[in-house]
Amino acid sequence: MKKLINTTLSAMAAMVISFNASASGAGVHLEAAKTDITDQASLQRGATSFMNNCSGCHSIELMRYNRIAKDLNISEADMAKNLMFNADKIGSPIFSSMPEDGAKEWFGTTPPDLSLTGIARGTDWIYTYLKGFYADETRPYGVNNHVLENAAMPDILWKSKQDKTEKEFNREVRDITNFLDYVAEPVKLIRYEIGVKVLGFLFILFILSYLLKQEYWKDVKYGKWRAKD
């Protein structure tokens, strides 16, 4: 019960912080992320990019490694070998590798948990924010951000921006955004799958109902005991 309460309070706090910070970016033009959480290859690439570039500072503690492995069709062995850097158990929540004291010393604050960012911020905000860094020598890490001015976060994707083409870089940012969209509400994957099945069932039911209606109306048209010509 205590763990459940702590998790709930953490989620609520993350939403409040994200909402307040989002308000400071009001009026900024946001690029369309055009994410698709049914694109499993994108989610797999996004998970890899997030774990390698973001999880050192940011946690997604409402998500567990084994849930990601199951939903994204990644074997638990590959997950443990390639994407688990500070945990031993596949069922562990995903915490950042950065100690809280170090975070406050280096950044002045603890980097926020990103579990609910896809809901609180929106995918367009995340996508534009990750692309929005620009050189600013007045800032501690030499960069600022068009979406969130004076953000404490450095440009963690600078090497990708430098080494990749614009198209490849945009895809990496979109994949990370897509992954965070999935993390914020993983049940959407199941909901989409069920939705397709329900629509398929209703389509078949419509055909059967139409054929049944045609059969019943034959009696109305010709009379129940009247021979058909």
C-alpha positions as CSV (number, residue, x, y, z in Angstrom):
1,M,0.0,0.0,0.0
2,K,2.8,2.4,0.9
3,K,4.5,1.7,-2.4
4,L,1.3,2.3,-4.3
5,I,0.7,5.7,-2.5
6,N,4.3,6.8,-3.2
7,T,4.0,5.9,-6.9
8,T,0.6,7.7,-7.2
9,L,2.0,10.9,-5.5
10,S,5.1,10.7,-7.7
11,A,2.9,10.5,-10.8
12,M,0.7,13.4,-9.6
13,A,3.8,15.5,-8.9
14,A,5.3,14.8,-12.3
15,M,2.1,15.9,-13.9
16,V,1.9,19.2,-12.0
17,I,5.6,20.0,-12.7
18,S,5.2,19.2,-16.3
19,F,2.0,21.4,-16.6
20,N,3.7,24.3,-15.0
21,A,6.8,24.0,-17.1
22,S,4.7,23.6,-20.2
23,A,2.9,26.9,-19.5
24,S,6.3,28.7,-19.7
25,G,6.7,27.4,-23.3
26,A,3.3,28.8,-24.4
27,G,3.3,30.5,-27.8
28,V,6.2,28.5,-29.2
29,H,5.4,26.8,-32.6
30,L,5.5,23.1,-32.1
31,E,6.4,20.7,-34.9
32,A,4.2,17.8,-35.6
33,A,5.8,14.7,-34.2
34,K,3.6,12.3,-36.3
35,T,4.3,9.4,-33.9
36,D,2.7,6.0,-34.2
37,I,2.9,3.6,-31.2
38,T,1.8,0.7,-33.4
39,D,5.2,1.0,-35.2
40,Q,7.1,-1.6,-33.2
41,A,10.4,-0.9,-35.0
42,S,10.2,2.7,-34.1
43,L,9.5,1.9,-30.4
44,Q,12.4,-0.5,-30.3
45,R,14.8,2.1,-31.7
46,G,13.3,4.7,-29.4
47,A,13.8,2.4,-26.3
48,T,17.4,1.9,-27.3
49,S,18.0,5.7,-27.8
50,F,16.3,6.6,-24.6
51,M,18.2,4.0,-22.5
52,N,21.5,5.1,-24.0
53,N,21.0,8.8,-24.1
54,C,18.4,9.7,-21.5
55,S,18.2,7.1,-18.7
56,G,21.5,8.3,-17.2
57,C,19.6,11.4,-15.9
58,H,15.9,10.7,-16.3
59,S,13.9,7.8,-14.8
60,I,10.6,6.3,-16.1
61,E,9.8,4.7,-12.8
62,L,6.2,3.9,-13.6
63,M,7.5,1.5,-16.3
64,R,9.3,-1.8,-15.8
65,Y,11.9,-3.5,-18.0
66,N,9.9,-6.7,-18.5
67,R,6.8,-4.7,-19.6
68,I,8.8,-3.0,-22.3
69,A,10.4,-6.3,-23.3
70,K,6.9,-7.9,-23.6
71,D,5.2,-5.0,-25.4
72,L,8.0,-4.2,-27.8
73,N,8.8,-7.9,-28.6
74,I,12.3,-7.8,-27.1
75,S,13.6,-10.9,-25.5
76,E,14.4,-10.6,-21.8
77,A,17.9,-11.7,-22.5
78,D,18.5,-8.9,-25.0
79,M,16.8,-6.5,-22.7
80,A,19.1,-7.4,-19.8
81,K,22.2,-7.4,-21.9
82,N,21.7,-4.2,-23.9
83,L,19.2,-1.9,-22.1
84,M,19.6,-2.6,-18.4
85,F,22.5,-0.5,-17.1
86,N,21.7,-0.1,-13.3
87,A,19.3,-3.0,-12.5
88,D,19.7,-6.7,-12.0
89,K,16.1,-7.8,-12.1
90,I,14.1,-7.7,-15.3
91,G,11.0,-6.8,-13.2
92,S,12.6,-3.7,-11.7
93,P,11.2,-0.2,-12.3
94,I,13.4,2.0,-14.5
95,F,15.3,4.5,-12.4
96,S,18.0,6.9,-13.6
97,S,21.7,6.2,-13.0
98,M,22.3,9.7,-11.5
99,P,22.5,10.1,-7.8
100,E,20.2,12.8,-6.4
101,D,22.9,14.7,-4.7
102,G,25.0,14.7,-7.9
103,A,22.1,15.9,-9.9
104,K,21.5,18.9,-7.7
105,E,25.2,19.8,-7.7
106,W,25.6,19.5,-11.5
107,F,22.2,20.8,-12.7
108,G,20.8,22.7,-9.7
109,T,17.8,20.3,-9.6
110,T,16.9,16.7,-10.0
111,P,16.0,15.8,-13.6
112,P,12.2,15.0,-13.7
113,D,10.8,11.5,-14.1
114,L,9.5,11.2,-17.7
115,S,6.9,8.4,-17.2
116,L,4.0,10.8,-17.9
117,T,5.6,13.3,-20.1
118,G,3.9,12.0,-23.2
119,I,0.5,12.9,-21.6
120,A,1.5,16.0,-19.7
121,R,3.5,17.7,-22.4
122,G,2.3,16.0,-25.6
123,T,4.3,14.4,-28.3
124,D,4.7,17.6,-30.4
125,W,6.2,19.4,-27.4
126,I,8.7,16.6,-26.7
127,Y,9.7,16.3,-30.4
128,T,10.2,20.1,-30.8
129,Y,12.0,20.4,-27.5
130,L,14.6,17.7,-28.4
131,K,15.2,19.4,-31.7
132,G,15.2,22.9,-30.2
133,F,18.7,23.3,-28.7
134,Y,20.9,26.1,-30.0
135,A,24.4,27.4,-29.0
136,D,24.3,29.9,-26.1
137,E,27.7,30.6,-24.4
138,T,25.9,32.3,-21.5
139,R,24.5,29.0,-20.3
140,P,26.5,26.5,-18.2
141,Y,26.5,23.8,-20.9
142,G,26.8,26.2,-23.8
143,V,23.3,25.6,-25.1
144,N,19.8,26.9,-24.7
145,N,16.4,25.7,-25.9
146,H,13.8,27.5,-28.1
147,V,10.9,25.7,-26.4
148,L,12.1,25.9,-22.7
149,E,14.4,28.8,-22.2
150,N,17.2,28.4,-19.7
151,A,16.6,24.7,-19.4
152,A,19.3,23.0,-17.2
153,M,19.5,20.0,-19.6
154,P,22.4,19.8,-22.0
155,D,21.9,18.8,-25.6
156,I,22.2,15.1,-25.2
157,L,21.7,14.4,-28.9
158,W,24.4,16.7,-30.1
159,K,26.5,13.9,-31.5
160,S,23.6,12.4,-33.5
161,K,22.9,15.9,-34.8
162,Q,26.5,16.2,-35.9
163,D,27.0,12.7,-37.3
164,K,23.7,12.0,-39.0
165,T,21.8,13.5,-41.8
166,E,18.8,15.7,-41.0
167,K,16.4,13.0,-42.0
168,E,18.2,10.4,-39.8
169,F,18.3,12.8,-36.8
170,N,14.7,13.6,-37.1
171,R,13.8,9.9,-37.2
172,E,15.8,9.3,-34.0
173,V,14.1,12.2,-32.2
174,R,10.7,10.9,-33.4
175,D,11.6,7.4,-32.2
176,I,12.4,8.7,-28.7
177,T,9.2,10.8,-28.7
178,N,7.2,7.7,-29.8
179,F,8.7,5.7,-27.0
180,L,7.8,8.3,-24.4
181,D,4.3,8.4,-25.8
182,Y,4.1,4.6,-25.3
183,V,5.6,4.8,-21.8
184,A,3.0,7.4,-20.8
185,E,0.1,5.1,-21.6
186,P,1.2,1.6,-22.6
187,V,-2.3,0.3,-22.4
188,K,-2.9,2.1,-25.7
189,L,-1.2,-0.7,-27.5
190,I,-3.7,-3.2,-26.1
191,R,-6.6,-0.8,-26.7
192,Y,-5.6,-0.4,-30.4
193,E,-5.3,-4.1,-30.9
194,I,-8.7,-4.8,-29.2
195,G,-10.2,-1.9,-31.2
196,V,-9.2,-3.5,-34.5
197,K,-10.6,-6.8,-33.4
198,V,-13.9,-5.2,-32.3
199,L,-14.3,-3.4,-35.6
200,G,-13.6,-6.6,-37.5
201,F,-16.2,-8.4,-35.4
202,L,-18.8,-5.6,-36.0
203,F,-18.1,-5.7,-39.8
204,I,-18.8,-9.4,-39.9
205,L,-21.8,-9.0,-37.7
206,F,-23.1,-6.3,-40.0
207,I,-22.9,-8.6,-43.0
208,L,-24.6,-11.5,-41.2
209,S,-27.3,-9.1,-39.9
210,Y,-27.9,-7.7,-43.4
211,L,-28.2,-11.2,-44.9
212,L,-30.6,-12.2,-42.0
213,K,-32.6,-9.1,-42.7
214,Q,-32.9,-10.0,-46.4
215,E,-34.1,-13.4,-45.5
216,Y,-36.8,-12.1,-43.1
217,W,-38.0,-9.5,-45.6
218,K,-38.6,-12.1,-48.2
219,D,-41.6,-13.3,-46.1
220,V,-42.8,-9.7,-45.9
221,K,-42.5,-9.1,-49.6
222,Y,-44.0,-12.4,-50.8
223,G,-46.2,-13.3,-47.9
224,K,-45.4,-16.0,-45.5
225,W,-47.3,-18.8,-47.3
226,R,-47.5,-17.3,-50.7
227,A,-45.5,-19.2,-53.3
228,K,-42.7,-17.2,-55.0
229,D,-43.0,-16.7,-58.7
